[in-house]
Structures are given as structure tokens and as C-alpha cells.
Amino acid sequence: MNTEQLVYYHLGAALAIGLLIGLERGWKERETDEGERIAGVRTYGLIGLLGGGTALLAQVHGPLIIGLAFVALAGVLATVYMLSLGRGSDDIGITSLVTGLLTFVLGALAGQGEPAVAAASAVITTLLLGYKPVLHRWVGALKGMELRAILKLLLISVVLLPVLPNRGYGPWQALNPYAIWWLVVMVATISFVGYFAVKIGGTRKGTVFTGLFGGLSSSTALTLHFSRMVRGGDAALDGMLATGILLACGTMFPRMVLIAGVLNPALVRPLLLPSLVMCCVVYLPAAWYWYSGAPQQAQVMTSLKNPLELKTALGFGILLTLIMLLGKALQSWFGDTGVLALSAASGLADVDAITLSLAQLTQDDLTLRVAALGIVIAAAVNNLTKAGMATVIGRRALAYRVGAPLLLSAVAGMATAWWLAT
């Protein structure tokens, strides 16, 4: 494009941005009588074009002209807004006023040679304006503890993470504060997403939704809760609750591969087949129970707690640090055997910590084969732990429905991983 064509292109982008935002504003106020609207499609289109034209003038007369035009526009819009309030308008929000100023800024941005950034911002702005009822409904449904949890997640990720040193400390240089805390943030985020997925979708969607997303939060917590419900509840619900437990336990395997793959994509290949085998062995009985009709007899109400607490995050960070340090020590003292023994012990309580630790160690000198085998061992031991939990708490009702598939899954996964490793 020559210079003249670029000018027309930038002005056209500025006008299109204003028309897009004006379309949403005009549609929202379509019921308002003519002459009572603060601004409509034409006005916002002209504001966008004003921003683009002012930006072109600034290239000749200096950037101060953009600031002066912005102040003048703000004064005009504020005056119109005050006059509309004086006429007894019911709309006392300042969204239209702020939107008009933003339209000018985006138009000026397009005129300055950044039409792609300005257009993307305009689309996001229009979506925010159009989804007002949905956003207000979400805010209304948000509990105080959940809002605090969001702020805590921002604290540990946006505030704390960037200031931590990104280098190794301690024996074998095994402790990297930045890497350890980044792993804590990643697991906390995944659990947080799982919690809100259940909350937004609602347990009324049934056992499938609850089990799948409950597994993203904590399959162990869901297994414990559903096992207690089986023990003290209606026997007609046993099949439904067993389905939820198996779905949660099966969801742990893709989550495990995802976490390992984020740290080291090369781990996905040796982990994929064992995880797929274990997942299928758990999911198939769950599908059978579902299609047999038992889960459709009632709704499931979970008591999964908000997973993001600073004490929980700190505790997980300490556990992760100890496992990483022990992993380095056992590898140095006993070789691969020590790492595999640590994997089995860690799987009794948690899979995420050992998965993250072994994936991190592969960036040093731990082989992919040993890391993948260790992760599968931890998952198998964790499956056996949940099988025992369901059998002991849920008794005979869950011993066959849940305990047997989890036991078979552990054996099949171990056999597959051992076959691949050897």
C-alpha cells in the first residue's frame, strides 16, 4: 500500500470500530425514543472516525492535539450526560460515557498505525458490553470466599511469582524458588478451574459433569464424599455414586499427562499409552453404570470445598520442595531405584506433587523412561488407595463397582508402563 491507501485504511478501521461499538449500544437502547439516547450507531461511528482523524493530525502537529481532543470530547459527553440526568433519565450509569471515550482512543490507535490491536480491543469491548446480564449474574452468584480465592490466586501468581529468584539453591542445586512456586500456581489454577466448572455448570447436570470436573479439583475428596453418601444413603443411588467416583478417578489421568506435558512435552509420549489404558479401564465401567440407567434416579450434591487457600498452597509448596529434594538425593544415592520408591510412597497421598517433581527432574539428568514409570507407579498406588477408601467406607456396595475397576486399572497401567520401559 502507498501512503494515501494506508491513510484510508486506518480511517476506515477507526470508523468500523466506532460502528461496531455503536451497533451494540444502539441495540441496547433500541426501545428508547428518538432524541433521548446519549449516543447511537452514528455517534459512536463518528467518535471513532474523530479519533482516527485526530491521530493523523497529530502526526503533523504533534501528539498534544490528541490529548486536547480527548479532553474536549470528555467535556461534551459529560455535559450531555448531566443534561440527560436533568431530564429525569432512569439510566444513571456511566457505561455509555466511558464507552464513548474508549471509542475515541481506539480510533486514535487505529489512526496511529495499529488497526489490528484497536480492532481486537473493540471486539473485546463489545463482548463485555453485550454480556452485561451474564456478567452481573456471575458476580451475583459469587460468594465472598470465592472472591477472596480469586484475589489469592492473583496474589500468588501475579505478585509473588515474578519476584522469586529463578536459580537453583541447596544440595545438588535442586531447589529453584521460581520453578517450585510456578508449579504451585499451575496446580492451584487447574483445581480452581475445576471447582468453578462444577459451580457454574451445577450438579444438576448430573453425575457425569460432577465426576469429570470434580476430578480436576480432587478425585480423592470426591471419592471420600461419595463413599460416605453410599454408606449412609439410599441403596438405589449406589450405581450413580459409583459412576461419579470412577469418572473423577479417570479424569486424574489426562490431568496428570497435561501437568507433565506442560513442564516437558517429551514426557507426553511415554505417558500417553499407560494413562490411556488406565483411563479406559476406569471409564468403561462408569459408562456401563451410566447407560444401565442407575445414575438417572437422583441428583448429586457435592461438598467439594474451594481448593484455593494460602495454607493449602503453602503446604503443597513445602511437600513439592521435599519431594524434589528427596528425588535428587535418592537418585544420587540409589539411582533409578530410589526415584521409583519415592514415587510409590508419594502416590499414597498425592499424584500432582510427584508428577511435577519428576517432570522437573527430567530437565536435569533424570531419563524420560524413569520419570514416566515413576509417575505411573504413583498413579497406580493412588488408585489402590482410593479403591481401599471406597471399599472400606462404602463397603460391599462399592467394593465391586469401584474397588475392582481401580485395582484392575492400577495393574494394567503398571504392566503397560513396565512393558514400554523394558
C-alpha positions as a printed NumPy array, in Angstrom:
array([[  0.   ,   0.   ,   0.   ],
       [  1.135,   3.563,  -0.68 ],
       [  0.799,   6.328,   1.883],
       [ -2.612,   7.502,   0.696],
       [ -4.034,   3.974,   0.766],
       [ -2.716,   3.482,   4.329],
       [ -4.466,   6.667,   5.436],
       [ -7.787,   5.464,   4.026],
       [ -7.242,   2.029,   5.592],
       [ -6.55 ,   3.453,   9.046],
       [ -9.511,   5.848,   8.851],
       [-11.756,   3.014,   7.66 ],
       [-10.638,   0.852,  10.588],
       [-11.369,   3.705,  13.019],
       [-14.837,   4.173,  11.528],
       [-15.544,   0.416,  11.628],
       [-14.519,   0.274,  15.287],
       [-16.954,   3.054,  16.142],
       [-19.772,   1.447,  14.156],
       [-19.2  ,  -1.935,  15.852],
       [-19.393,  -0.479,  19.349],
       [-22.266,   1.775,  18.31 ],
       [-24.189,  -1.212,  16.98 ],
       [-24.178,  -2.822,  20.409],
       [-25.035,   0.445,  22.183],
       [-27.8  ,   1.193,  19.705],
       [-29.289,  -2.279,  20.03 ],
       [-29.326,  -1.967,  23.826],
       [-31.209,   1.346,  23.646],
       [-33.454,   0.337,  20.741],
       [-36.567,   0.815,  22.9  ],
       [-35.603,   4.404,  23.8  ],
       [-37.421,   7.169,  21.959],
       [-35.522,   9.105,  19.276],
       [-33.693,  12.077,  20.782],
       [-33.454,  10.581,  24.292],
       [-30.36 ,   8.474,  23.627],
       [-26.958,   9.781,  24.653],
       [-25.368,   8.178,  21.585],
       [-26.18 ,   5.614,  18.914],
       [-24.608,   3.899,  15.939],
       [-23.901,   7.105,  14.021],
       [-22.488,   8.941,  17.035],
       [-20.094,   6.159,  18.003],
       [-19.045,   5.762,  14.371],
       [-18.251,   9.487,  14.215],
       [-16.387,   9.323,  17.536],
       [-14.22 ,   6.507,  16.164],
       [-13.594,   8.478,  12.969],
       [-12.802,  11.552,  15.089],
       [-10.157,   9.555,  16.935],
       [ -8.617,   8.312,  13.689],
       [ -8.605,  11.782,  12.112],
       [ -7.092,  13.346,  15.246],
       [ -4.319,  10.743,  15.234],
       [ -3.489,  11.637,  11.625],
       [ -3.379,  15.34 ,  12.523],
       [ -1.079,  14.504,  15.451],
       [  1.495,  13.137,  13.027],
       [  1.796,  16.656,  11.635],
       [  1.044,  18.934,  14.602],
       [  2.288,  16.777,  17.499],
       [  0.661,  14.352,  19.963],
       [ -0.722,  17.158,  22.157],
       [ -3.667,  17.525,  19.778],
       [ -4.884,  14.026,  20.737],
       [ -4.969,  14.98 ,  24.401],
       [ -6.814,  18.219,  23.697],
       [ -9.369,  16.439,  21.529],
       [ -9.879,  13.799,  24.214],
       [-10.489,  16.438,  26.908],
       [-12.906,  18.301,  24.639],
       [-14.83 ,  15.116,  23.853],
       [-14.972,  14.189,  27.541],
       [-16.423,  17.595,  28.314],
       [-19.092,  17.282,  25.627],
       [-20.103,  13.764,  26.684],
       [-20.172,  14.749,  30.366],
       [-22.391,  17.716,  29.564],
       [-24.815,  15.585,  27.561],
       [-24.819,  13.027,  30.387],
       [-25.653,  15.682,  33.005],
       [-28.435,  17.076,  30.81 ],
       [-29.939,  13.604,  30.42 ],
       [-29.964,  13.207,  34.193],
       [-31.663,  16.572,  34.494],
       [-34.463,  15.335,  32.219],
       [-35.151,  12.539,  34.707],
       [-33.424,   9.717,  32.837],
       [-33.593,   6.361,  34.627],
       [-30.139,   5.338,  33.39 ],
       [-27.599,   6.768,  35.841],
       [-24.716,   4.507,  34.772],
       [-21.644,   5.938,  33.094],
       [-21.017,   2.975,  30.786],
       [-22.016,   4.902,  27.658],
       [-19.838,   7.843,  28.679],
       [-16.771,   5.661,  29.243],
       [-17.515,   3.695,  26.07 ],
       [-17.554,   6.895,  24.025],
       [-14.14 ,   7.909,  25.36 ],
       [-12.774,   4.418,  24.746],
       [-14.106,   4.502,  21.17 ],
       [-12.139,   7.711,  20.575],
       [ -8.972,   6.131,  21.999],
       [ -9.335,   3.009,  19.844],
       [ -9.993,   5.139,  16.775],
       [ -6.849,   7.144,  17.528],
       [ -4.91 ,   3.907,  17.992],
       [ -6.048,   2.734,  14.548],
       [ -5.087,   6.102,  13.079],
       [ -1.613,   5.779,  14.595],
       [ -0.986,   2.597,  12.607],
       [ -2.22 ,  -0.132,  14.963],
       [ -5.576,  -1.125,  13.421],
       [ -5.269,  -4.82 ,  14.394],
       [ -4.754,  -4.06 ,  18.091],
       [ -7.521,  -1.457,  18.03 ],
       [ -9.956,  -3.808,  16.267],
       [ -9.246,  -6.665,  18.703],
       [ -9.811,  -4.293,  21.638],
       [-13.08 ,  -3.13 ,  20.069],
       [-14.332,  -6.709,  19.755],
       [-13.497,  -7.418,  23.402],
       [-15.194,  -4.16 ,  24.423],
       [-18.331,  -5.091,  22.501],
       [-18.407,  -8.543,  24.095],
       [-18.116,  -7.046,  27.58 ],
       [-20.946,  -4.633,  26.823],
       [-23.152,  -7.319,  25.289],
       [-22.658,  -9.825,  28.096],
       [-23.699,  -7.44 ,  30.865],
       [-26.58 ,  -9.646,  32.174],
       [-24.375, -12.749,  32.232],
       [-21.519, -10.953,  33.989],
       [-23.893,  -9.455,  36.563],
       [-25.413, -12.87 ,  37.19 ],
       [-21.969, -14.375,  37.75 ],
       [-20.998, -11.571,  40.118],
       [-24.276, -12.008,  41.986],
       [-23.638, -15.735,  42.386],
       [-20.063, -15.198,  43.574],
       [-19.556, -15.871,  47.256],
       [-17.236, -13.877,  49.475],
       [-14.856, -16.794,  49.943],
       [-14.691, -17.304,  46.176],
       [-13.862, -13.653,  45.545],
       [-11.118, -13.865,  48.144],
       [ -9.864, -17.038,  46.467],
       [ -9.616, -15.226,  43.105],
       [ -7.619, -12.45 ,  44.766],
       [ -5.348, -15.036,  46.406],
       [ -4.746, -16.699,  43.043],
       [ -3.745, -13.321,  41.614],
       [ -1.529, -12.739,  44.65 ],
       [  0.433, -15.969,  44.298],
       [  0.713, -15.698,  40.503],
       [  0.922, -12.02 ,  39.528],
       [  2.543, -10.6  ,  42.674],
       [  4.688, -13.313,  44.237],
       [  5.825, -15.382,  41.254],
       [  7.709, -12.649,  39.312],
       [  9.831, -11.614,  42.325],
       [ 11.135, -15.103,  43.149],
       [ 14.712, -15.91 ,  42.034],
       [ 14.945, -18.272,  39.067],
       [ 18.046, -20.264,  40.033],
       [ 18.954, -23.388,  41.974],
       [ 19.789, -23.426,  45.685],
       [ 20.736, -26.032,  48.267],
       [ 22.153, -29.531,  47.777],
       [ 22.524, -30.538,  44.124],
       [ 21.052, -27.105,  43.223],
       [ 17.7  , -28.908,  43.437],
       [ 15.631, -26.054,  44.874],
       [ 14.558, -23.373,  42.42 ],
       [ 12.092, -20.998,  44.186],
       [ 10.61 , -19.689,  40.933],
       [ 10.125, -23.17 ,  39.429],
       [  8.61 , -24.58 ,  42.632],
       [  6.149, -21.715,  43.061],
       [  5.217, -21.797,  39.373],
       [  4.24 , -25.444,  39.822],
       [  2.134, -24.488,  42.856],
       [  0.379, -21.788,  40.805],
       [ -0.286, -24.201,  37.935],
       [ -1.874, -26.885,  40.131],
       [ -3.861, -24.291,  42.091],
       [ -5.182, -22.845,  38.823],
       [ -6.248, -26.258,  37.473],
       [ -8.033, -27.082,  40.734],
       [ -9.639, -23.653,  40.771],
       [-10.955, -24.101,  37.239],
       [-12.367, -27.492,  38.196],
       [-14.121, -26.03 ,  41.231],
       [-15.777, -23.266,  39.226],
       [-16.689, -25.663,  36.432],
       [-18.805, -27.622,  38.909],
       [-20.222, -24.423,  40.417],
       [-21.141, -22.755,  37.107],
       [-22.471, -25.881,  35.426],
       [-24.203, -27.03 ,  38.578],
       [-24.525, -30.535,  39.911],
       [-27.978, -30.669,  38.33 ],
       [-26.235, -31.547,  35.088],
       [-25.758, -34.957,  36.625],
       [-23.087, -37.346,  37.72 ],
       [-21.057, -37.061,  34.524],
       [-20.378, -33.357,  34.912],
       [-19.725, -33.644,  38.638],
       [-17.345, -36.566,  38.263],
       [-15.379, -35.173,  35.335],
       [-14.787, -31.745,  36.797],
       [-14.591, -32.994,  40.354],
       [-11.577, -34.985,  39.158],
       [ -9.926, -31.739,  38.09 ],
       [-10.352, -30.435,  41.611],
       [ -9.678, -33.529,  43.73 ],
       [-10.631, -37.083,  42.844],
       [ -9.652, -38.203,  46.357],
       [-12.017, -35.688,  48.005],
       [-14.873, -36.701,  45.711],
       [-14.211, -40.416,  46.341],
       [-14.308, -39.849,  50.091],
       [-17.509, -37.796,  49.92 ],
       [-19.414, -40.163,  47.615],
       [-18.289, -43.195,  49.629],
       [-19.77 , -41.637,  52.736],
       [-23.005, -40.964,  50.848],
       [-23.176, -44.643,  49.849],
       [-22.667, -45.761,  53.428],
       [-25.43 , -43.615,  54.858],
       [-27.737, -43.168,  51.867],
       [-30.283, -44.911,  49.713],
       [-29.064, -48.132,  48.107],
       [-30.773, -47.094,  44.863],
       [-28.152, -44.363,  44.477],
       [-25.147, -46.698,  44.716],
       [-24.736, -47.047,  40.952],
       [-24.941, -43.308,  40.404],
       [-22.376, -42.521,  43.082],
       [-20.061, -45.246,  41.799],
       [-20.253, -43.633,  38.368],
       [-19.232, -40.275,  39.826],
       [-16.266, -41.793,  41.673],
       [-14.977, -43.639,  38.602],
       [-15.343, -40.576,  36.385],
       [-13.415, -38.453,  38.895],
       [-10.675, -41.073,  39.204],
       [-10.462, -41.448,  35.426],
       [-10.14 , -37.685,  34.955],
       [ -6.968, -37.794,  37.046],
       [ -5.025, -39.448,  34.192],
       [ -5.467, -36.782,  31.475],
       [ -4.825, -34.17 ,  34.171],
       [ -1.591, -35.991,  35.036],
       [ -0.453, -36.058,  31.394],
       [ -1.371, -32.385,  30.994],
       [  0.677, -31.309,  34.015],
       [  3.709, -33.358,  32.946],
       [  3.419, -32.194,  29.335],
       [  3.387, -28.518,  30.308],
       [  6.752, -28.913,  32.019],
       [  8.293, -31.294,  29.497],
       [  6.367, -32.084,  26.293],
       [  8.659, -35.046,  25.665],
       [  7.037, -36.813,  28.649],
       [  3.667, -36.993,  26.903],
       [  4.749, -39.794,  24.576],
       [  5.868, -42.363,  27.216],
       [  2.957, -41.411,  29.492],
       [  0.211, -41.438,  26.893],
       [ -0.355, -45.189,  26.42 ],
       [ -0.275, -46.206,  30.134],
       [ -2.544, -43.293,  31.008],
       [ -4.929, -44.162,  28.191],
       [ -5.095, -47.789,  29.329],
       [ -5.754, -46.816,  32.953],
       [ -8.321, -44.226,  31.885],
       [-10.231, -46.673,  29.687],
       [-10.299, -49.363,  32.373],
       [-11.899, -46.856,  34.759],
       [-14.2  , -45.117,  32.277],
       [-15.707, -48.249,  30.732],
       [-17.437, -49.461,  33.944],
       [-18.582, -45.879,  34.576],
       [-20.155, -45.79 ,  31.106],
       [-21.829, -49.141,  31.771],
       [-23.332, -47.907,  35.039],
       [-24.498, -44.744,  33.296],
       [-26.189, -46.443,  30.38 ],
       [-27.77 , -49.003,  32.673],
       [-29.909, -46.151,  33.971],
       [-28.945, -46.089,  37.637],
       [-27.423, -42.584,  37.644],
       [-30.641, -41.   ,  36.406],
       [-32.557, -41.592,  39.605],
       [-31.42 , -38.523,  41.541],
       [-29.234, -35.508,  41.607],
       [-25.79 , -35.429,  43.164],
       [-24.812, -32.679,  45.541],
       [-21.083, -32.459,  46.175],
       [-19.373, -30.789,  49.103],
       [-16.106, -30.033,  47.363],
       [-14.518, -27.082,  49.086],
       [-12.852, -24.181,  47.383],
       [ -9.369, -25.588,  46.611],
       [ -7.502, -22.28 ,  46.759],
       [ -6.379, -21.455,  50.274],
       [ -2.987, -19.938,  51.024],
       [ -2.325, -22.564,  53.689],
       [ -3.083, -25.278,  51.153],
       [ -0.834, -23.639,  48.571],
       [  1.995, -23.248,  51.061],
       [  1.554, -26.829,  52.253],
       [  1.669, -28.116,  48.688],
       [  4.776, -25.989,  48.038],
       [  6.52 , -27.49 ,  51.069],
       [  5.522, -31.01 ,  50.009],
       [  6.747, -30.344,  46.481],
       [ 10.07 , -28.971,  47.778],
       [ 10.653, -32.027,  49.969],
       [  9.829, -34.428,  47.153],
       [ 12.117, -32.628,  44.707],
       [ 14.943, -32.641,  47.264],
       [ 14.348, -36.293,  48.15 ],
       [ 14.147, -37.167,  44.469],
       [ 17.564, -35.655,  43.821],
       [ 19.017, -37.282,  46.937],
       [ 17.625, -40.762,  46.226],
       [ 18.69 , -40.558,  42.599],
       [ 22.19 , -39.595,  43.684],
       [ 22.426, -42.299,  46.359],
       [ 20.446, -45.216,  44.893],
       [ 19.961, -44.339,  41.242],
       [ 16.669, -45.012,  39.494],
       [ 15.503, -47.444,  42.197],
       [ 15.364, -44.658,  44.77 ],
       [ 13.265, -42.459,  42.478],
       [ 10.755, -45.247,  41.863],
       [ 10.483, -45.979,  45.587],
       [  9.781, -42.319,  46.254],
       [  7.096, -42.382,  43.556],
       [  5.314, -45.267,  45.226],
       [  5.407, -43.575,  48.634],
       [  4.214, -40.24 ,  47.216],
       [  1.285, -41.864,  45.414],
       [ -0.265, -42.786,  48.757],
       [ -1.155, -39.142,  49.319],
       [ -0.898, -37.198,  46.071],
       [ -0.072, -37.599,  42.379],
       [  0.417, -33.979,  41.355],
       [  3.461, -33.345,  43.545],
       [  5.471, -36.352,  42.31 ],
       [  4.366, -35.698,  38.706],
       [  5.635, -32.138,  38.87 ],
       [  8.834, -33.155,  40.656],
       [  9.773, -35.899,  38.195],
       [  8.887, -33.735,  35.194],
       [ 11.137, -31.021,  36.603],
       [ 13.97 , -33.516,  37.21 ],
       [ 13.871, -34.601,  33.551],
       [ 15.222, -31.171,  32.714],
       [ 18.368, -32.115,  34.629],
       [ 19.568, -35.71 ,  34.38 ],
       [ 16.566, -37.956,  35.044],
       [ 15.657, -40.022,  31.987],
       [ 12.195, -39.82 ,  30.45 ],
       [ 11.763, -43.573,  30.851],
       [ 12.311, -43.5  ,  34.621],
       [ 10.21 , -40.349,  35.074],
       [  7.26 , -41.821,  33.147],
       [  7.484, -45.113,  35.041],
       [  7.608, -43.252,  38.363],
       [  4.543, -41.173,  37.508],
       [  2.567, -44.261,  36.513],
       [  3.628, -46.032,  39.729],
       [  2.378, -43.048,  41.755],
       [ -0.936, -43.05 ,  39.86 ],
       [ -1.342, -46.799,  40.363],
       [ -0.662, -46.547,  44.109],
       [ -3.088, -43.619,  44.33 ],
       [ -5.731, -45.715,  42.563],
       [ -5.203, -48.509,  45.081],
       [ -5.543, -46.01 ,  47.916],
       [ -8.901, -44.753,  46.587],
       [-10.023, -48.327,  45.929],
       [ -9.337, -49.177,  49.564],
       [-11.08 , -45.999,  50.702],
       [-14.203, -46.788,  48.671],
       [-14.222, -50.43 ,  49.786],
       [-13.787, -49.711,  53.487],
       [-16.157, -46.747,  53.696],
       [-18.687, -47.781,  51.049],
       [-18.467, -51.453,  51.969],
       [-19.785, -54.11 ,  49.605],
       [-21.787, -51.584,  47.544],
       [-18.579, -50.016,  46.213],
       [-16.167, -52.923,  46.598],
       [-17.124, -54.402,  43.22 ],
       [-18.345, -51.298,  41.424],
       [-15.349, -49.071,  42.286],
       [-12.668, -51.128,  44.025],
       [-12.344, -53.756,  41.293],
       [-12.026, -51.314,  38.334],
       [ -9.475, -49.192,  40.197],
       [ -7.447, -52.281,  41.108],
       [ -7.559, -53.518,  37.52 ],
       [ -6.602, -50.062,  36.272],
       [ -3.542, -49.983,  38.527],
       [ -2.378, -53.409,  37.358],
       [ -2.99 , -52.643,  33.676],
       [ -1.22 , -49.282,  33.867],
       [  1.793, -50.738,  35.658],
       [  2.056, -53.606,  33.172],
       [  1.869, -51.22 ,  30.206],
       [  4.431, -48.827,  31.66 ],
       [  6.806, -51.67 ,  32.533],
       [  6.452, -53.128,  29.051],
       [  7.281, -49.761,  27.482],
       [ 10.203, -49.177,  29.861],
       [ 11.813, -52.558,  29.147]])
